[in-house]
Amino acid sequence: MPKAEIPKVDFQIPHLDKVVHFTFYMMMYLILQWEIFKYSLKQAIWGAVLYTLTLASMTEVMQKLFTTTRSFELLDLFANSLGIVAGILCFKLIVTKGNRI
C-alpha cells in the first residue's frame, strides 16, 4: 500500500511516554537486581538502585545537552524513579515470599 493511501489515525493515549518510562525502568531494575542478587542481597539493592538511577539521570541530562530534538523532562525522570521504586517493591515481595524467578 503506498504511503499516500495509508489512513492517518489520530489516536493518542495521554502520557503514554511516562508509562513507558515507568515500565522500562522497573523492568531494567528487576533484571539487574536479580542478576546481582545471585551474589549478595545488599549489593543487589544498592548496586541496582545506583546504576538505574544514574542511567535515568544521565539520559535526561544528555538529551538536553547533546541533542536538538530531545529535551530534559523532570516528569520523565520522576516516572523513571517511580519505576525503580516499583521494581524495589516487586523484588522485595518476590524475595520475601520465597519465590524465585
GINORDA-V18520 format. One line per field, one symbol per residue. phi: phi as a letter, one per 30 degrees, with the letter a starting at -180 (. if undefined). A space follows every 10 residues. Layout:
phi->???
This chain:
phi->.dedcdddcc cbcdiedddd eededddddd ddddddeeca dddddddddd dddddddddd dddddcbccb bdbdddddde dddddddedd dddddddidc d
